[in-house]
Amino acid sequence: MTQALLRLNSRTFLSVRKSRNYRLFFLGQSISLPGTWLQRAAQAWLILTLTHSAFAVGVLALAQFLPFTLFSLFIGVFIDRFDPRRIVLVTQTAFMFLAAALAATTLAGVVRPWQVYVIAFLGGLVQVLDSPARQQLTYRMVGRDILQNAVALNSSVFNASRIYGPGLAGVLIFAFGVGVCFAINAVSFLAVLAGLLMMRPSEFYPVAASRRPRLMRGTREGFAYALHSREILAVLVLVLIIATFAVNNNVLLPVLARQTLHSHSITYGVLVASFGVGALIGGLASAAHGRARRSLMLAGAMTFGASNLLIATEHSIWLSCLLLVLSGIGFTTWSSNSNSIVQLTAPDHLRGRVIGLYFFAFAGTGSFGGLFAGWLVHFGGTGLAFLVAGLTTIAGTLAVGHFLRVPAVRIRPEEGIEPERVAA
């Protein structure tokens, strides 16, 4: 039994052990991401407190995700042109200054909803560039063979931060107010910046050299490849469906805590942390598995959809928390396998553009999805919003699963991913 656990631990943290650069990145993210979740939780609670409106929380989601809608289709061209490490250095510095600005206005007692929206929009602009650049940087740090492990660990540290980040946010908001959360987030970025500066670029894995693509031509090339790759097209369609209609916890959970469960900020933190516990479990399981699989992607999506359906009928805090754990497991199992399949399938010279398409599918419609979720809550409560999220996720997963099976077209290894890695 002990030997089996040791082997599991060895597989789970393989990329941390093998790559010094990734180890620095992983440690920096482990310190910085809890601060990010402090800010996310505090932002939503601040808007709800200032406006007393679920729809206003949806407007916050619009501000955060609108930049993805406007720019993420084209951003991959820039990722393919420039050094991803330098891009991430710039974006993380920008995040730090935005968090400091939000902390200053809130602690000074002069914060207004429009200021929160503006900072959220600017943060979204930075995120458009940061998200695909970090994915490209992960590939450069660890290479093809252990990419799935690194992607799953990225998800794990991101979602581990959901556990204690929002939970701590609930306590801090209750005791000191939201401004402290923003200040802590600003300081936390120093850790990830230090890790990036300490990396050794000479140890990055090489990628195939290619000409620098022009904006429109490069974007068309990325679209053409995605449309003609059955695997990538299916993944992107499923991500688009789920992300639009079901990935709206930033809108739904503060309202679930305050209006449906008639509770306070600590309950909100516990709800978000419960999802994080499940997401951490799903991420570590995917990291230990080590290979991206289509069957795991579909199973995770179905689990995520079913748990949303069950949450729609709940008015118990503890049962809601339990279902959110299940939801988190399904979410990370689906998202980490989707992400890895896209990166491993894409050729080197198109990877940035394909990752850009992935993030457009994942976040590009989040602006409309957040408003739609807020509208559903306004007319039918969180029960209606979770019901729609569950039904659309299950229907989309069944449709994409059928598309992938009939007719079955296997991807050749030379196209970027071994057949067994995406086998059902």
N, C-alpha and C positions, 0 to 999 in steps of 0.2 A: 504494500500500500504506500509506504514512504517513498519507494523508488518511483512508483507511478506518479505521485505528486511532484517529485523533483523533475521528472521528465516533462510533466505538464507545465511547470514553472519555467523550465528551460525553453520550451516552445513558445510560451506566451510572451516572453520578453526577449526573444531572439534578436530583434533589430536593435534594442537598447544595448545588448551585450556586444554585438558585432560592429557597430558603427559609432565611433566617438562623436562625429558630427550630429548624428541623430540623438545620441545620449544627451548632448548639450541642449538640443532643441526640445527634447522630451522634458527635461528638468525645468527649462525656462517656461514652457507651457504649463507645467504642473503648478507653478507658482502664479503665473499670470491669469490663467483661465478662471480660477475662483473669483478673482476681482471682476472679470467680465460678467460673470453670472450675478455677482452683487449688483452691478450696474443695471443689468437687464431687468432683474426683479424690482429694483428700486425705481427704475424709469416707469414701468407699468403701474406700480403702486402710486407713484407721484401723480401721474396723469389722472388715475381714477380718483385720487384724493382731491385734486384741484378742480375736476369737472363733474364728478359723480356720474359719469356716463360710460357705459360699456362701448358705445359707438366711438367715443373719444379714444379708447384704447385701440380700437380698430384703425383710427386715423394715425396713431403712433406706429402701428404696423405698416401702414401705407408709407409713412415717411421713411421707415427703416428699409423697406424692400423696393420702393420705387426705383432707386438707382440700379438695382439688378434688372428690373424690367427695361430700363432705358439703355443700359450699357453692357450688360453681361454677354450679349450675343457677339460683341465686337472685341471684348477685352482679351480673349484668348490670343489674338494676333500680337498684342503687346507682350504677353507672357512668353510666346515663342521667339520674340525678338531680343529680350533682355535677360540679364542675370536674375533668377528668382530670389536669390539671397539678398541682393541689393534692394529689390522691390519690397521684400518683407521688412527689411530694416526701415524703409521709408514709411510703410503703412503702419507698423507698430508704433513708431514715433508719433505719427499723426493721431492714432487712437489715444495715446497718452495725453496729448494736448487737449483733445476734445473732452476727455474725462475730467481733466483739471478745470476746464471752462465750466462744465456742468456743475462740478463741486463748488466752484466759486460763487456762481449765481444762486445756488440753492442754500449754501451756508450763509450767504449775505441776506437771505430772505427776500430776494427780488425776483425769484424765478416765476415765469409765466408759461402757460402751455405752449405758446408759439415758440418760445426759446427751446423748450424740450424737443419740439418737432424739428426745428432747424438743426439742432445738434444731432438728432437721430438721423436726419437726412444726410448730413455731412459724414456721419459714421457709416452710413450705408454706401456712400460713394467710395470711401476708403475700403470697405469690406469687399466691394466688387473686384477690386484689384488684389486684395490680400488673400482671399479664399483660394482662387486658382493658383496664385503664386506659391502658396504654402504647399499645395498638392504637388506642383512641379518640383518644388524644393525637396519634398519627401522622396520623390523618385530619384533625384540626384544624390541624396544622402545614402539611400539603402540599396538602390538598384532593383532589377526586376524580380529576383528570386524570393526576396523577403518583403516585397512591397505590401502584400495583403496583410502581413503581420504588422507592419508599421502603420498602415491605414487604420487597422482595427485598434491599435494602441492609441493613435490620435483620437479616435472616437471615444476610447475608454477614458483618457485623461480629460477630454472635453465633457464627457457625461459624468465622470466622477465629480467634477466641479459643480454639476447640477445638484449633487447631494448636499454638500456642505455650503456651497455658495449661496443659493437661495434661502437655505435654512438659517444661515448666519445673517443674511439680509433681513429676514423676518424679525430676528432678535434685535439687530442694530436699528432697524426702522422703529420698532416698538420702544427702544430705550433712548435712542439719540436722534432719530429722524433720518431721512433719505440722504442728506448731503454727505454724511460720513461714508456711505457706501461708494459714492462717486470718487471721493478723495482716495480711498483705499485702492480702488481700481487704477487710478492714475499712477500711483506709486508702484503697483504690481508689474507694470510694463517694463520696469528697469531690469527685471530678471530675464525676460525673453530677449531684450536688446543685448544684454551681456552675453547670453548664449550664442546669439548670432555673430557677434563680434569675435568670439573665441573660436569659431569654426575654422577648419582648414580647407579652403576651396580646392587645394590640390588633391584631396581625398574624395571629391565628388565623383560619382559614376559618370562616364562620358555619355553623351547622346549623339546620334548621327548628325553630322553637320548639314546644314541646309541654308538656302538663301533666305534673307529676311523678307517675310511676306508683306505686301502692301495691305492696307486696311480692308478695302472692299473685296479684292481678289482673295486675300487670305481668309476672310469670313466665308466667302462662297465655297472655297476648298473644304473648310471645316464642315459646312452644311452638306456638301455633296458626299463627303465620306460618311457622315452619320446616317444619311438617308439610304446609302447603299450597303451599310453594315447592319445586318439583321439584328445582331446581338445588341449593338449600341442603340439602335432605333427603339428596340423593345424596352431597354432600360430607361431611356430618356422619356418615353411615353408614360411608363409607370411612375417615374419620379415626378413628372409634371402633374399627373392626376393626384397623387397622394399629397404632394407639397402644396397644391392649390387648395384642396378641400379638407385636409386632415391635419397638416402640421401648423396648427394655430394655437398651441398652448400658451403662447405669450399673450394672446387675447382672452382665451377661455379660462385659464386657471385663476387669475385674480378675481374674475367675476364669479367663478365657481366657489371660491373661498368666501367672498364678501356677500354675495347675493343669494346663491343657491344653498350654501351650507351655513349662512348667517354667522360668519366667524370673522377673524381678524388677520393681521399680517403674518403672525406666526403660523397659522394654519396654511396660509398661502405658501410660505416657505417650505412647510412640510410636504405639501402637494407637489411642488416642483422638485423637491429632493427625492420624493418617492419615484417619480419618473426617472430621475437621475440614477437611482439605485438599479432599476431595471436596465437602463441603458448601459451602465457600467458592466453588469452581468453579461449582457449581449455582446458588448465590445470585447471583453476578455475571452469569452467563448469563441468568438470569431478569430481573435488573435491566436488562440491555442490551436484552432483548426488549421490555420495556415494557408488555405486555398480558397479562392473566390469560387462560389458555386451558385448556379442559377436556382437550384432547388432551395438553398438557404435564403436567397433573396426573396423568393415567392412565399416561403413559409413565414419569414419575418413579417412580410407585408400583410399576410392573412391574420397573423397574431395581433398586429397593430390595429387592423380594422375591427376585429372581433372585440378587443378590449374597449375600443371607443364606443361600440354599440352597448356594451354592458355599463359603461360609465354614464351613458345617457339616462339610465333609469335610477341612478343612485342618489340618495340623500344622506348617506352615512359617511362621515369623514374617514373612518378607518377602512371601510370597504372601497371607497374611492381611492385611497392611498394604495391598497393592494392591487387594484385594477391598473393604476398608473404604473406600478412596478412591472406588471405584465406588458403594458403598452410600451414601456421603455425597452424591454427585452426585444420585442418585435421590431421596434423602430430601428435600433442599432444593428440588429442582424440584417435587416433589409438594406439600410443605408450603407453600411460598410462593405457589404458584398456588391452592391450596385456601383459604388465608387471604384472599387478595385477592378471590377470587370471592365469599366470604361477605360481606366488608365492602362490596363494590361493589353487591351485590344488595340488601342490607338498606336500608330507608328510614332517614332520620336518626333518627326518634324511637324506632326499635327496634334501632339498630345495637349499642348496648351489650349488650342482652339476647341478640342473635344471636351476638355475639362471646363472651359468657358460655357459650352452648351449645357453641360451637366449642371453647372451652378445657375444657369438661366432657368432650367427646368426646376431646380430645387428652390430657388428664391425669386426668380424673375416674376412669378405671378403671386408672390407672397403679399404684395401690396393690395391686390384685389382679393386674395384669399382672406387677409385680415379684415378688410372692410366687410366682406361677405359673412364672415364669422360674427363680427359685431352686429350686423343686420339681423342674422338669425337669432342671436341672443336677445336683441331688442324685441323681436316679435314672438319668440317661443322659448326663451330661456336657454340655459346651457344644455338642457336635455335635447332640444331640437338641433343645436349645433353639433353635439357629439353624435347624434343619430345620423345626420347627413355625412359627417366625417367617416363613420364606420361603414355605411352603405356604399359610398363612392369608392373607398379603399378596397373593399371586398370585390365589388364589381370590376374595378380596374385591374385588380390582380388576376381574377379569373380570365378576363379578356386577354391580357398580355400572356398569361400562361398558355392559353389556347393558341395564340399567335406563334409562340416559340415552339410548340409541339407540332403544329400542322401548317405546312409541311416542315419536317425536321431538316435543317440545313446546318451542318457542322462546320465550325470555323477551323481552318488549317492553322497549324502552329506558326507558319511563317507570317500569318496575318497579325500575330501579336499576342496570342494566348493559346495555351495548350487546350485541346478539346476537353480533357477530363476536368479542367478547372472550372468549366461552366456547364458541366454535364448535370442533368437533372438528378 
